[in-house]
Amino acid sequence: MALPTQPAALVSRLKALAARHPELLKAAWRGRPHPLAGHCYIVCEALCHALPGHYRPHVVRHEGGTHWFVKTIQGRILDPTASQFKTPPPYHLARPCGFLTAQASRRTQRLLDLAKT
């Protein structure tokens, strides 16, 4: 099976898979009450690798931690894991930021592989 090519379908698939696979989380994020807590980095990285050139990653501090989301090339915010928070992230304080690796990280690649099955 191929990855969905429509952004909304891809976001929906990645979110659903991330929520069902807590093993994709770093240990410090496991056991949180919201199923998407801690998945923001890999979901955003997966989006950027699956649809290259469509999104730019951004990072902001929120509710005691670092939060990742993307903006479209046109500047529209897309935050697949925003539902994990009690309050809306302060997007106006965010800064563009590259991912830690040029290639998809191991956890992100696993999420992309799951999305293809």
C-alpha positions as CSV (number, residue, x, y, z in Angstrom):
1,M,0.0,0.0,0.0
2,A,1.2,3.5,-0.8
3,L,1.1,6.5,1.5
4,P,-1.9,8.8,1.0
5,T,-1.0,11.7,-1.3
6,Q,-3.7,14.0,-0.1
7,P,-2.5,16.0,3.0
8,A,-5.6,15.6,5.0
9,A,-5.7,11.8,4.5
10,L,-2.0,11.5,5.3
11,V,-2.4,13.5,8.5
12,S,-5.3,11.4,9.6
13,R,-3.4,8.2,8.9
14,L,-0.2,9.3,10.7
15,K,-2.2,10.6,13.8
16,A,-4.2,7.3,14.0
17,L,-1.0,5.2,13.7
18,A,1.0,7.3,16.2
19,A,-1.8,7.1,18.8
20,R,-1.9,3.3,18.4
21,H,1.9,2.8,18.6
22,P,3.3,4.1,21.9
23,E,6.5,2.2,21.2
24,L,7.3,5.0,18.8
25,L,7.6,7.4,21.8
26,K,10.7,8.2,23.6
27,A,10.6,6.6,27.1
28,A,9.9,9.9,28.9
29,W,6.7,10.4,26.9
30,R,5.2,6.9,27.4
31,G,2.1,6.6,29.7
32,R,0.8,10.1,29.2
33,P,-3.0,10.5,29.3
34,H,-3.4,11.8,25.7
35,P,-2.5,9.3,23.0
36,L,-0.8,11.9,20.8
37,A,1.4,13.4,23.6
38,G,5.0,13.2,22.5
39,H,4.3,12.3,18.9
40,C,4.5,15.8,17.5
41,Y,8.1,15.5,16.2
42,I,7.7,12.3,14.3
43,V,4.3,13.1,12.9
44,C,5.6,16.4,11.6
45,E,8.8,14.9,10.3
46,A,6.8,12.1,8.6
47,L,4.7,14.8,6.9
48,C,7.7,16.7,5.6
49,H,9.4,13.5,4.3
50,A,6.2,12.1,2.7
51,L,5.3,15.4,1.0
52,P,8.6,17.1,0.4
53,G,8.5,20.8,-0.3
54,H,5.0,21.3,1.1
55,Y,5.8,22.0,4.7
56,R,8.3,23.7,7.0
57,P,8.8,22.5,10.5
58,H,8.5,24.9,13.4
59,V,9.1,24.6,17.1
60,V,7.6,26.4,20.1
61,R,7.8,26.0,23.9
62,H,4.4,25.2,25.3
63,E,3.0,23.8,28.6
64,G,6.4,23.0,29.9
65,G,7.9,21.3,26.8
66,T,9.0,21.7,23.2
67,H,6.2,21.3,20.6
68,W,6.7,20.7,16.9
69,F,4.2,21.6,14.1
70,V,4.5,22.6,10.4
71,K,3.5,25.5,8.3
72,T,2.6,25.2,4.6
73,I,4.7,27.1,2.2
74,Q,1.9,29.7,2.1
75,G,2.2,30.1,5.9
76,R,-0.8,28.2,7.1
77,I,-0.3,26.4,10.4
78,L,-0.9,22.6,10.4
79,D,-0.6,21.1,13.9
80,P,-1.5,17.4,13.8
81,T,-1.0,16.8,17.5
82,A,-2.5,20.1,19.0
83,S,-5.3,18.1,20.6
84,Q,-2.8,16.9,23.3
85,F,-2.8,20.3,25.0
86,K,-5.1,22.0,27.4
87,T,-4.5,25.4,25.8
88,P,-3.7,26.4,22.2
89,P,0.1,26.6,21.5
90,P,1.5,30.2,21.1
91,Y,2.2,29.8,17.4
92,H,3.3,33.5,17.1
93,L,6.3,32.6,19.3
94,A,7.4,29.7,17.2
95,R,10.5,29.6,15.1
96,P,11.4,27.7,11.9
97,C,13.6,24.8,12.8
98,G,15.1,21.9,10.8
99,F,14.8,18.3,12.0
100,L,17.7,16.6,13.8
101,T,18.6,14.5,10.8
102,A,18.5,15.0,7.1
103,Q,16.9,11.6,6.6
104,A,13.9,10.4,8.5
105,S,14.7,9.4,12.0
106,R,14.4,5.8,12.9
107,R,11.1,6.4,14.7
108,T,9.7,8.5,11.9
109,Q,10.7,5.9,9.3
110,R,8.9,3.3,11.3
111,L,5.8,5.5,11.3
112,L,6.1,6.0,7.6
113,D,6.5,2.2,7.1
114,L,3.4,1.6,9.2
115,A,1.5,4.1,7.1
116,K,2.3,2.1,3.9
117,T,0.8,-1.2,5.2
